Amino acid sequence: MKKKEYRAQTLNEFITQQQTAFPYAKGDLSRLLNHIGVAAKLVNREVNKAGLVDILGEAGTTNVQGEDVKKLDIFANEQFISILGSSVEVCGIASEEDQEIVTFDNQLSRDGKYVVCMDPLDGSSNIDVNVSIGTIFSVYRRISPMGTLPVENDFLQRGTNQVAAGYVVYGSSTMLVYTTGLGVTGFTLDPSIGEFCLSHYKIETPEKGKIYSINEGNYIRFEKGVKKYIKYCQEEDENNGRPYTSRYIGSLVADFHRNLMKGGIYIYPPTSEHPRGKLRLLYECNPIAFLAEQAGGKATDGYGNRILEMRPESIHQRISFVTGSPGMVDDLEGFIRKYNGEEEKSKKKEKAGE
């Protein structure tokens, strides 16, 4: 008897199958997620051949964050804007690369139900050294009237209002990982057929892990509680599985993806240089926090405040960010409460002595 061949379920098939959970969407959200998959494949193609063509290096401009813009950043931004703009589901985009929101001024787009927040190419400083980079996206239902151009308030919604979020990691293989609030699902790009195929169903992150991810080059600029936690991670304790392993790529997508799968904690705390934190709430922290929670993890600002409940103040607002295995996030917050409190008391005593 001939053995039946197994055929992997494609992203398009899976999304279509799942859309019954969103009766109000009428297929719009499914089509939107498929458009994101198409844009990701185009970006992936350019990432894979970037070393062979003139698409690496600086573009001679800086983005709204004051960071040098790479040519591939511009390409990725343009591809996502072009493809989502030609869809009829999206009325506007907020991108890391653009100072203002991008609106699509045609009748079909003005009737679009959704807005998208995105970091088109996360970790771009890694591009020219062939290290993993990614795309982060977040989808909200618009709150402005349909038939009109979207406004900034459509984007300044709490993360709890996200209807979908995800990322694409361009690495040894290319994966698209997303959630619509029904768990986290991963798809791996099969280059032989040019399709994202279901590879990770219902991803769950471990309660605790053995990886901590933080830019230790900024150690001197960290608050006392974070410094103490790093030392705790490095201490040997066989009963509790320490020391932990330090892993830091410098791409939020790549670092989060590894820790999501294996268990760990990602930390980008405030520093003396960036006292409010450095990562952007709307298009970096909110989508990653949505994915983390859907996989059983946790995402806070390090001080007990849930990321998804924060009210955004501006499109490019920066915050401190901690996410990963819930037990590890809780441990870090315990250190911050204890040692930052002691530090504050010490400062008050010194001030009183003056």
C-alpha positions as CSV (number, residue, x, y, z in Angstrom):
1,M,0.0,0.0,0.0
2,K,1.4,3.3,-1.0
3,K,2.2,5.6,1.9
4,K,0.2,8.8,1.9
5,E,2.4,11.9,1.5
6,Y,2.1,14.6,4.1
7,R,1.5,18.1,2.9
8,A,2.2,21.0,5.2
9,Q,-0.6,23.5,5.7
10,T,0.3,26.9,4.2
11,L,-0.1,30.3,6.0
12,N,-3.0,31.2,3.6
13,E,-4.8,27.9,4.3
14,F,-4.3,28.2,8.1
15,I,-5.5,31.8,8.3
16,T,-8.6,31.1,6.2
17,Q,-9.4,28.1,8.4
18,Q,-9.1,30.2,11.6
19,Q,-11.1,33.2,10.4
20,T,-14.4,31.7,11.6
21,A,-13.2,32.8,15.1
22,F,-13.7,36.4,13.9
23,P,-17.2,36.7,12.4
24,Y,-17.0,40.5,12.3
25,A,-13.9,40.4,10.1
26,K,-15.6,38.8,7.1
27,G,-12.2,37.7,5.7
28,D,-10.6,41.2,5.9
29,L,-8.2,40.3,8.7
30,S,-7.3,37.0,6.9
31,R,-6.4,38.9,3.7
32,L,-4.4,41.5,5.6
33,L,-2.3,38.8,7.3
34,N,-1.7,37.2,3.9
35,H,-0.6,40.6,2.5
36,I,1.9,40.8,5.4
37,G,3.2,37.3,4.4
38,V,3.7,38.4,0.8
39,A,5.6,41.5,1.8
40,A,7.8,39.4,4.1
41,K,8.7,37.1,1.2
42,L,9.8,40.1,-0.9
43,V,12.0,41.4,2.0
44,N,13.4,37.9,2.6
45,R,14.4,37.7,-1.0
46,E,16.4,40.9,-0.8
47,V,17.9,40.0,2.6
48,N,19.2,36.7,1.1
49,K,20.9,38.4,-1.8
50,A,21.9,41.6,-0.1
51,G,25.5,40.7,-0.2
52,L,25.4,40.3,-4.0
53,V,23.8,43.6,-4.9
54,D,24.1,47.3,-3.9
55,I,21.5,47.2,-1.1
56,L,23.8,47.1,1.9
57,G,25.2,50.1,3.7
58,E,24.0,53.5,4.7
59,A,21.4,55.4,2.7
60,G,22.8,58.8,3.7
61,T,19.7,59.7,5.9
62,T,18.6,59.2,9.4
63,N,15.1,58.1,10.6
64,V,13.0,59.8,13.2
65,Q,14.9,58.0,16.0
66,G,18.1,59.7,14.8
67,E,19.5,56.4,13.7
68,D,21.4,55.9,10.4
69,V,19.1,54.4,7.8
70,K,20.3,51.3,5.9
71,K,19.3,50.8,2.3
72,L,17.6,47.6,3.2
73,D,15.5,49.5,5.8
74,I,14.2,51.7,3.1
75,F,13.4,48.8,0.8
76,A,11.5,46.9,3.6
77,N,9.6,50.0,4.6
78,E,8.6,50.7,1.0
79,Q,7.5,47.1,0.3
80,F,5.3,46.9,3.3
81,I,3.7,50.3,2.6
82,S,3.2,49.5,-1.0
83,I,1.6,46.1,-0.5
84,L,-0.6,47.1,2.5
85,G,-1.5,50.3,0.8
86,S,-2.7,48.4,-2.3
87,S,-4.9,46.2,-0.1
88,V,-8.3,47.4,0.8
89,E,-8.2,46.4,4.4
90,V,-5.6,48.9,5.7
91,C,-6.3,52.7,5.9
92,G,-3.0,53.7,7.4
93,I,0.4,52.7,8.8
94,A,2.7,53.9,11.6
95,S,6.3,52.9,10.8
96,E,9.6,53.4,12.7
97,E,11.0,54.9,9.5
98,D,8.4,57.7,9.1
99,Q,8.0,60.7,11.3
100,E,4.2,60.9,10.7
101,I,1.6,58.3,10.1
102,V,1.2,57.2,6.5
103,T,-2.4,57.4,5.2
104,F,-3.9,55.9,2.0
105,D,-6.0,58.5,0.3
106,N,-8.3,56.5,-2.0
107,Q,-11.9,55.5,-1.5
108,L,-11.2,51.8,-1.0
109,S,-8.5,52.4,1.6
110,R,-10.5,55.0,3.4
111,D,-13.1,52.2,4.0
112,G,-10.4,50.0,5.4
113,K,-11.1,48.6,8.9
114,Y,-7.5,48.4,10.1
115,V,-4.3,50.3,10.9
116,V,-0.9,48.7,11.1
117,C,2.1,49.6,13.3
118,M,5.4,48.2,12.2
119,D,9.2,48.1,12.5
120,P,9.9,47.0,8.9
121,L,13.5,45.9,9.6
122,D,14.4,45.4,13.3
123,G,18.1,44.9,14.1
124,S,19.3,46.7,11.0
125,S,22.8,47.3,12.4
126,N,23.3,43.5,11.9
127,I,22.5,43.6,8.2
128,D,26.0,43.9,6.8
129,V,27.5,41.2,9.1
130,N,24.9,38.5,8.1
131,V,23.3,38.2,11.6
132,S,19.5,37.6,12.0
133,I,17.2,40.5,11.6
134,G,13.4,40.8,11.5
135,T,10.1,42.6,10.9
136,I,7.6,43.4,13.7
137,F,3.9,44.2,13.0
138,S,0.8,45.0,15.0
139,V,-2.8,45.4,13.8
140,Y,-5.6,47.5,15.3
141,R,-9.2,48.1,14.3
142,R,-9.5,51.8,13.5
143,I,-11.6,54.0,15.8
144,S,-12.1,56.9,13.4
145,P,-15.2,56.8,11.0
146,M,-14.9,54.6,8.0
147,G,-14.7,56.5,4.8
148,T,-12.4,59.1,6.2
149,L,-8.6,59.3,6.5
150,P,-7.2,57.7,9.6
151,V,-5.9,59.9,12.4
152,E,-3.2,59.6,15.0
153,N,-5.6,58.4,17.6
154,D,-6.3,55.3,15.5
155,F,-2.8,54.2,16.4
156,L,-2.5,55.5,20.0
157,Q,-4.5,52.6,21.4
158,R,-3.6,50.3,24.3
159,G,-1.9,47.0,23.3
160,T,-5.0,45.2,24.7
161,N,-6.8,46.4,21.6
162,Q,-4.6,44.6,19.1
163,V,-6.4,42.2,16.9
164,A,-3.2,40.6,15.6
165,A,0.5,40.9,16.0
166,G,3.6,39.1,14.9
167,Y,7.1,39.1,13.6
168,V,9.2,37.7,10.8
169,V,12.7,36.5,11.6
170,Y,15.1,36.3,8.7
171,G,17.7,33.8,9.9
172,S,19.1,30.4,8.9
173,S,15.5,29.8,7.9
174,T,12.8,32.5,7.6
175,M,9.8,32.2,10.1
176,L,6.6,34.2,10.5
177,V,5.2,34.0,14.0
178,Y,1.8,35.6,14.8
179,T,-1.2,35.7,17.1
180,T,-4.8,36.8,16.8
181,G,-5.4,36.2,20.5
182,L,-5.8,32.4,20.0
183,G,-2.3,31.3,20.9
184,V,0.9,31.8,19.0
185,T,1.6,30.0,15.7
186,G,4.8,29.8,13.7
187,F,5.3,29.2,9.9
188,T,8.6,28.5,8.2
189,L,9.2,29.6,4.6
190,D,9.7,26.7,2.3
191,P,11.9,28.2,-0.5
192,S,11.1,25.3,-2.9
193,I,7.5,26.3,-3.1
194,G,7.7,29.9,-1.9
195,E,5.2,29.4,0.8
196,F,5.1,29.8,4.6
197,C,4.2,26.4,6.0
198,L,2.9,25.6,9.4
199,S,5.8,24.4,11.6
200,H,5.0,25.4,15.2
201,Y,1.5,25.1,16.5
202,K,0.4,26.6,19.8
203,I,3.9,27.8,20.9
204,E,4.3,27.9,24.7
205,T,7.2,29.4,26.5
206,P,8.7,27.7,29.6
207,E,7.9,29.1,33.0
208,K,11.6,29.6,33.6
209,G,14.6,29.4,31.3
210,K,18.4,29.6,31.5
211,I,19.0,32.5,29.1
212,Y,19.2,36.2,29.9
213,S,19.4,38.7,27.1
214,I,20.7,42.2,27.8
215,N,23.3,44.6,26.4
216,E,25.9,44.2,29.1
217,G,28.0,46.9,27.5
218,N,25.6,49.4,29.1
219,Y,26.1,47.8,32.6
220,I,27.6,51.0,34.1
221,R,24.5,52.9,33.1
222,F,21.9,50.5,34.6
223,E,20.0,51.0,37.8
224,K,21.2,49.1,40.9
225,G,18.3,46.5,40.7
226,V,19.2,45.5,37.2
227,K,22.9,45.2,38.1
228,K,22.1,43.0,41.0
229,Y,19.9,40.8,38.8
230,I,22.7,40.3,36.3
231,K,25.0,39.2,39.1
232,Y,22.3,36.8,40.3
233,C,22.1,35.3,36.8
234,Q,25.9,34.8,36.8
235,E,26.1,33.2,40.3
236,E,26.5,29.4,40.5
237,D,23.6,27.7,42.1
238,E,23.2,24.1,41.0
239,N,19.9,23.7,42.9
240,N,18.3,26.5,40.9
241,G,20.0,25.9,37.5
242,R,22.3,28.9,37.6
243,P,24.5,30.3,36.3
244,Y,22.3,31.3,33.4
245,T,23.6,31.8,29.9
246,S,24.1,35.3,28.4
247,R,22.9,35.6,24.8
248,Y,22.4,39.0,23.1
249,I,22.1,39.4,19.4
250,G,21.0,43.1,19.2
251,S,17.9,42.3,17.3
252,L,14.7,42.3,19.4
253,V,13.0,39.8,17.1
254,A,15.9,37.3,17.1
255,D,16.5,37.6,20.9
256,F,12.8,37.3,21.7
257,H,12.3,34.4,19.3
258,R,15.1,32.3,20.8
259,N,13.9,33.0,24.4
260,L,10.3,32.3,23.4
261,M,11.2,28.8,22.2
262,K,13.8,27.9,24.8
263,G,12.8,30.0,27.9
264,G,14.6,33.1,29.0
265,I,14.3,36.8,29.7
266,Y,14.9,39.8,27.4
267,I,15.7,43.0,29.2
268,Y,16.1,46.6,27.8
269,P,16.0,48.7,30.9
270,P,16.3,52.5,31.3
271,T,19.8,53.9,31.4
272,S,21.3,57.2,32.3
273,E,21.4,57.9,28.5
274,H,17.8,56.8,27.9
275,P,16.0,57.3,31.3
276,R,12.6,56.4,29.9
277,G,13.9,53.4,28.0
278,K,14.8,53.0,24.3
279,L,12.4,50.6,22.6
280,R,9.3,51.9,21.0
281,L,5.9,51.1,22.6
282,L,3.7,51.0,19.6
283,Y,5.6,48.9,17.0
284,E,8.1,47.0,19.1
285,C,6.9,46.4,22.7
286,N,3.2,46.1,22.2
287,P,3.3,43.4,19.5
288,I,6.0,41.4,21.3
289,A,4.1,41.7,24.5
290,F,0.9,40.4,22.9
291,L,2.9,37.4,21.6
292,A,4.6,36.8,24.9
293,E,1.4,36.7,26.9
294,Q,-0.4,34.5,24.3
295,A,2.5,32.0,24.7
296,G,2.2,32.0,28.5
297,G,5.0,34.6,29.1
298,K,5.0,38.0,30.6
299,A,5.8,41.6,29.4
300,T,6.3,44.6,31.7
301,D,8.3,47.8,32.0
302,G,10.3,46.1,34.8
303,Y,8.3,48.0,37.5
304,G,5.2,45.9,37.6
305,N,3.3,47.7,34.8
306,R,1.8,45.5,32.1
307,I,2.9,46.7,28.7
308,L,-0.4,46.0,27.0
309,E,-2.3,48.3,29.4
310,M,-0.1,51.4,28.8
311,R,-1.8,54.3,27.1
312,P,0.5,55.5,24.3
313,E,1.4,59.2,24.3
314,S,3.0,59.5,20.9
315,I,3.7,57.4,17.8
316,H,7.4,56.9,18.6
317,Q,7.2,56.8,22.4
318,R,10.0,54.9,24.1
319,I,9.7,52.8,27.2
320,S,11.7,50.3,29.2
321,F,10.9,46.7,28.4
322,V,11.2,43.3,30.0
323,T,9.7,40.1,28.5
324,G,10.0,36.4,28.6
325,S,9.4,33.4,30.9
326,P,7.1,34.7,33.7
327,G,9.2,33.3,36.6
328,M,12.2,35.2,35.4
329,V,10.4,38.4,34.8
330,D,9.0,38.2,38.4
331,D,12.5,37.6,39.7
332,L,13.9,40.7,38.0
333,E,11.1,42.9,39.2
334,G,11.8,41.6,42.7
335,F,15.4,42.8,42.4
336,I,14.3,46.2,41.0
337,R,11.8,46.7,43.8
338,K,14.3,45.8,46.5
339,Y,17.5,47.5,45.3
340,N,16.0,50.6,43.6
341,G,14.1,51.2,46.8
342,E,17.3,51.1,48.8
343,E,19.0,53.4,46.3
344,E,16.2,55.9,46.6
345,K,16.3,55.9,50.4
346,S,20.1,56.4,50.3
347,K,19.7,59.4,48.0
348,K,17.0,60.9,50.3
349,K,19.3,60.5,53.3
350,E,22.2,62.2,51.4
351,K,19.9,65.1,50.4
352,A,18.7,65.5,54.0
353,G,22.3,65.6,55.2
354,E,23.0,68.5,52.9
